[in-house]
Amino acid sequence: MSAGPGHYIVLRYGRADPDALLDGVASLGGPVSHMSATSLRLAGYPETTDRAAACLATARRQPRSGLHRALKRRLYAVQYNAFRHRFESDARSVAVAWNGITGTRAAFMAAARDAGRPCLYLERAPLPGRITVDSVGVNQSGSLPREADFYRDWAAGAPDRASSGWRAMAPQLVARAPKRGDVTQGAAQADLAGRPFVFCPLQVPDDTQITQFAGWPGTLQGFLDALDTAAASLPDGWHLRLKEHPSSKIPLTGALTRIAARHGDRVVIDNATDTFAQVAAARAVVTLNSSVGLQAFFFDKPVIVLGLAFFRIDGLVTPADSTDHLATIFARIGEEGFDPALRDAFMTYLDRVYYPRIETGPDGAVRVVPDLVLPKLPYPPST
């Protein structure tokens, strides 16, 4: 007999769209029930202390006082205990969470893994109209192979896989809506084609992409320091063009202004022009690990990646391994390129295999398109 359905336990996110997607994906696999951040249990497990400390380390908002740290660590401990008890009480349960790698959501997934239960991590995908559904993690911690030959071999397996059909998604690319009045998505205020430039779309300083996956720069400030040093190596006539993230509540204006003052017209801050208009006009894009780096593939731009990213594969992008290495890349920036066939294979794999489609129904609710096949559960057959 084939294995019966699992029981999908969803950690509520607290916002309509993510919760609808969580339930939509989970319901494709079997019965769905919910837990929330208010789930608490005092009785603990041998792993509770270590798991709570790990969750505190991943929290986006780090406590500023010792008392606050102790209270938050204790909260994660009793949440972990409740989650763990629930998973151990349901022998066929599956954990489903949005992101799943910070704070309470990390506690939820750790509890499931420690109970021997499978997990599904969900998050918005960097491709338009798609969602991440991964049994291992999201972004850099996901299950996508990091070897170029995997994608080349996959594309060689069937004639229609070596295509550029993924480009049909390009018209759906829309820059993030601004949440700050000083960072907008407007029309270009200057002739972007006038001078060659490298575009750098900055990220939210306390986002998990920075706090967990910054790589050797360590922090967003470390990334800015590397750019500050390397900008001096750009060829004559070139400039580095910087834009703050439109969703960031942490302004970088002061730090960017100081960098620009040191370099004159070799560094330009443009917080007004639409992000993708700047990508389209750029000769290259440099990023820590922003999704805009991947989206720059739609514009056939060379991309330089400093941090950890699932698309940091030589040939797809140019990895930069140190400040000196970045300066060397900048010095020969006009010679940078990429492997078009590898990009076709990689993007076709993301399009057809990895990222399921989502759609908005007539009622405005966001749903996953129901052709998604969830990972096979490791449970014995039903009796």
C-alpha positions in Angstrom: 0.0 0.0 0.0 1.1 3.6 -0.6 1.8 5.9 2.3 -1.2 7.7 3.6 -1.4 11.5 4.0 0.5 13.3 6.6 -1.0 15.7 9.1 0.4 19.2 8.2 0.9 21.4 11.1 1.1 25.1 10.0 2.7 27.8 12.2 0.6 30.8 11.7 2.5 33.8 10.3 -0.1 36.5 11.2 -0.5 38.1 7.8 -3.2 37.2 5.2 -1.1 36.4 2.2 1.6 34.2 3.8 -1.1 32.4 5.9 -3.2 31.7 2.8 -0.1 30.3 1.0 0.9 28.2 4.0 -2.6 26.6 4.2 -2.9 26.3 0.4 0.4 24.3 0.1 -0.3 22.2 3.2 -3.8 21.3 2.1 -2.4 19.7 -1.0 -0.8 17.1 1.2 -3.4 16.2 3.8 -5.3 17.5 6.8 -4.1 20.8 8.2 -4.1 22.2 11.7 -2.4 25.2 13.2 -0.1 26.4 15.9 1.0 29.9 16.8 3.6 31.9 18.8 1.2 31.7 21.8 1.8 27.9 22.1 3.8 27.5 25.4 4.9 24.5 27.5 7.1 24.6 30.6 8.2 20.9 30.6 11.3 20.8 28.5 13.7 18.4 26.6 17.5 17.9 26.7 17.8 20.1 23.6 15.6 22.9 24.9 18.4 25.2 26.2 20.6 24.9 23.1 17.7 25.4 20.7 16.5 28.5 22.6 20.0 30.0 22.4 20.2 29.2 18.7 16.8 30.9 18.1 17.8 34.0 20.0 20.9 34.2 17.8 18.7 34.3 14.7 16.1 36.8 16.0 15.8 39.8 13.7 15.3 42.1 16.7 18.2 41.4 19.1 17.6 42.4 22.8 19.6 45.3 24.1 19.7 44.3 27.7 20.6 41.2 29.6 17.2 40.9 31.2 15.5 41.2 27.8 17.8 38.6 26.4 17.0 36.2 29.2 13.3 36.7 28.8 13.4 36.2 25.1 15.5 33.1 25.4 13.0 31.8 27.9 10.1 32.5 25.5 11.8 30.5 22.7 12.4 27.7 25.2 8.8 27.3 26.2 7.7 27.7 22.5 10.1 25.0 21.5 8.7 22.7 24.2 5.1 23.2 23.0 6.0 22.7 19.4 8.1 19.6 20.2 5.3 18.1 22.3 2.8 18.6 19.5 5.1 16.9 16.9 5.9 14.0 19.2 2.2 13.5 19.9 1.4 13.2 16.1 3.4 10.4 14.5 2.6 11.5 11.0 2.9 15.2 11.4 4.7 17.6 9.0 5.9 21.1 10.0 5.0 24.0 7.6 6.3 27.5 8.3 7.1 30.7 6.5 10.9 31.3 6.2 11.5 29.0 9.2 15.0 30.2 10.0 14.5 33.0 12.5 13.2 33.3 16.1 9.9 31.5 16.8 9.8 30.0 13.3 13.3 28.5 13.8 12.1 27.0 17.1 9.1 25.5 15.4 11.2 23.8 12.7 13.9 22.7 15.2 11.2 21.1 17.3 9.9 19.2 14.3 13.4 18.0 13.2 14.2 16.9 16.8 11.0 14.9 16.9 11.9 13.2 13.6 9.3 15.0 11.5 9.7 16.3 8.0 9.5 20.1 7.3 8.3 22.4 4.5 9.8 25.8 4.3 7.9 28.5 2.3 8.8 31.9 1.2 8.3 34.3 -1.7 10.5 33.4 -4.6 12.7 35.9 -6.5 10.8 35.0 -9.7 7.5 36.8 -10.3 4.4 34.8 -9.5 6.3 32.0 -7.8 6.8 30.7 -4.3 9.6 28.7 -2.6 8.5 25.3 -1.2 11.6 23.4 0.1 12.0 20.6 2.5 15.5 21.8 3.6 15.3 25.6 3.9 15.0 28.8 2.0 17.5 31.0 0.1 21.0 30.0 0.8 19.9 27.2 3.1 17.6 25.6 0.5 18.1 22.3 -1.4 19.2 23.7 -4.8 22.4 22.2 -6.0 25.4 24.6 -6.2 27.2 22.8 -9.0 27.0 24.2 -12.5 27.3 20.7 -14.0 24.0 19.7 -12.3 22.1 22.2 -14.4 24.0 21.5 -17.5 23.4 17.8 -17.2 19.7 18.4 -16.4 19.3 20.6 -19.5 21.0 18.0 -21.6 18.5 15.4 -20.5 15.7 16.7 -22.8 15.8 18.9 -25.9 13.2 21.4 -24.6 15.2 22.1 -21.4 17.9 24.1 -23.1 15.6 27.0 -23.8 15.0 30.6 -22.8 11.3 30.2 -22.1 11.9 31.5 -18.6 12.3 35.0 -20.1 8.5 35.1 -20.5 8.4 36.1 -16.8 10.3 39.3 -17.4 7.3 41.5 -18.0 6.0 40.6 -14.6 9.0 42.0 -12.8 8.0 44.9 -10.6 10.3 46.7 -8.2 9.4 46.7 -4.5 6.9 49.3 -3.5 8.6 52.0 -1.4 7.9 52.2 2.4 10.0 55.4 2.7 9.4 58.8 1.2 13.1 59.2 0.4 13.4 56.0 -1.6 11.1 55.8 -4.6 10.5 53.8 -7.8 10.2 56.8 -10.2 11.3 57.6 -13.7 15.0 58.3 -14.2 16.0 61.9 -13.3 19.1 61.7 -15.5 20.4 60.0 -18.6 21.3 56.6 -17.2 23.0 55.7 -20.5 25.3 58.7 -20.4 28.2 57.0 -18.4 28.9 53.3 -17.9 28.1 52.2 -14.3 27.9 49.2 -12.0 24.6 49.2 -10.1 24.3 48.1 -6.5 20.8 47.5 -5.1 21.3 47.6 -1.3 19.5 45.3 1.1 17.7 45.6 4.5 20.5 45.7 7.1 18.7 43.4 9.6 17.2 41.0 7.0 18.2 37.3 7.4 19.9 37.5 4.1 22.4 39.8 5.8 22.4 38.5 9.4 22.9 34.9 8.4 24.2 34.8 4.8 26.5 37.9 4.4 29.5 35.7 3.9 33.0 37.2 4.3 31.8 40.9 4.4 29.9 39.9 7.7 27.4 42.8 7.7 25.9 45.3 5.3 28.5 47.8 6.7 31.2 45.3 5.8 29.8 45.2 2.2 29.8 49.0 2.0 33.4 49.1 3.2 34.4 46.7 0.4 32.5 48.8 -2.2 34.1 51.9 -0.8 37.6 50.5 -1.3 37.0 48.8 -4.6 35.2 51.8 -6.2 38.6 53.5 -6.7 39.6 50.7 -9.1 36.8 51.3 -11.6 38.1 52.4 -15.0 38.0 56.1 -15.9 34.5 57.3 -16.8 32.8 54.5 -14.9 30.9 54.9 -11.6 29.3 52.9 -8.9 25.5 53.6 -8.6 23.9 52.8 -5.2 20.3 52.5 -4.2 18.9 51.9 -0.7 16.3 49.2 -0.3 12.8 50.7 -0.5 11.5 48.6 2.4 14.3 49.3 4.8 13.4 51.2 7.9 17.1 51.7 8.6 18.4 54.6 6.5 21.9 54.4 5.1 22.0 57.9 3.8 24.7 59.1 6.1 27.1 56.2 5.3 26.4 56.5 1.5 26.9 60.2 1.5 30.3 59.8 3.1 31.3 57.2 0.5 30.2 59.4 -2.3 32.1 62.4 -0.9 35.3 60.4 -0.9 35.0 59.4 -4.5 33.4 62.4 -6.3 31.5 61.4 -9.5 32.9 57.8 -9.2 30.1 57.0 -6.8 26.4 58.1 -7.3 23.5 57.6 -4.9 20.2 57.2 -6.8 17.3 56.5 -4.4 14.7 57.9 -6.8 14.9 55.9 -10.0 13.1 52.6 -10.4 15.3 49.7 -9.4 14.8 47.7 -12.7 15.4 50.8 -14.8 18.8 51.1 -13.2 19.4 47.4 -13.7 18.5 47.7 -17.4 20.9 50.6 -17.9 23.8 49.2 -15.9 26.8 47.5 -17.5 26.9 45.1 -14.4 25.3 44.5 -11.1 27.1 44.0 -7.8 25.3 42.6 -4.7 25.9 40.9 -1.4 23.1 38.3 -2.1 20.0 40.4 -3.2 17.3 38.7 -5.3 17.9 41.6 -7.7 21.1 39.9 -8.6 19.2 36.9 -9.8 16.6 39.1 -11.5 19.4 40.9 -13.4 19.6 37.6 -15.4 16.5 38.8 -17.2 18.5 41.8 -18.4 21.6 39.8 -19.5 23.8 41.6 -17.0 27.1 40.4 -15.5 26.5 40.0 -11.8 29.1 40.1 -9.0 28.2 38.3 -5.8 30.1 38.8 -2.5 27.9 37.0 0.0 26.3 33.6 0.2 23.5 32.9 -2.3 22.1 29.9 -4.1 23.0 31.5 -7.4 26.6 32.2 -6.5 27.9 29.7 -9.1 30.8 30.6 -11.2 29.5 31.2 -14.8 26.1 32.3 -13.6 27.8 35.2 -11.8 31.3 36.3 -10.8 32.0 35.5 -7.2 34.1 38.0 -5.3 36.0 36.5 -2.4 37.7 39.5 -0.8 37.9 43.2 -1.0 41.1 42.9 -3.1 39.4 40.4 -5.4 36.4 42.9 -5.8 38.8 45.7 -6.7 40.4 43.4 -9.3 37.0 42.7 -10.8 36.1 46.4 -10.8 39.4 47.2 -12.6 38.4 45.0 -15.5 34.7 45.4 -15.3 34.2 46.0 -19.0 35.5 42.5 -19.6 33.1 40.8 -17.2 30.6 38.3 -18.7 28.7 35.1 -17.9 27.8 31.7 -19.5 24.4 32.2 -21.4 23.8 28.5 -21.8 24.4 27.9 -18.1 22.0 30.7 -17.2 19.4 29.2 -19.5 19.7 25.8 -17.9 19.6 27.2 -14.4 16.7 29.5 -14.9 14.7 26.9 -16.8 15.2 24.5 -13.8 13.9 27.2 -11.4 11.0 27.9 -13.8 9.9 24.3 -14.4 11.1 22.4 -11.4 11.9 24.4 -8.3 9.4 27.3 -8.0 5.7 26.5 -8.0 3.3 29.1 -9.4 0.9 31.1 -7.3 -2.2 33.0 -8.4 -4.7 35.5 -7.0 -8.3 34.3 -7.2 -11.4 36.4 -8.0 -11.9 37.0 -4.3 -8.4 38.5 -4.0 -7.0 35.5 -2.1 -3.5 34.3 -2.9 -3.3 30.5 -3.7 -0.8 28.0 -4.9 -1.5 26.6 -8.3 -2.6 23.0 -7.5 -0.1 21.2 -9.8 2.5 21.3 -7.0 3.8 17.9 -6.0 4.9 17.9 -2.4 8.0 15.9 -1.3 7.3 12.3 -0.6 6.8 11.7 3.1 9.1 9.2 4.9 6.3 7.5 6.7 5.5 3.8 6.6 2.4 2.7 4.6 -1.0 3.2 6.3 -2.6 0.0 7.7 
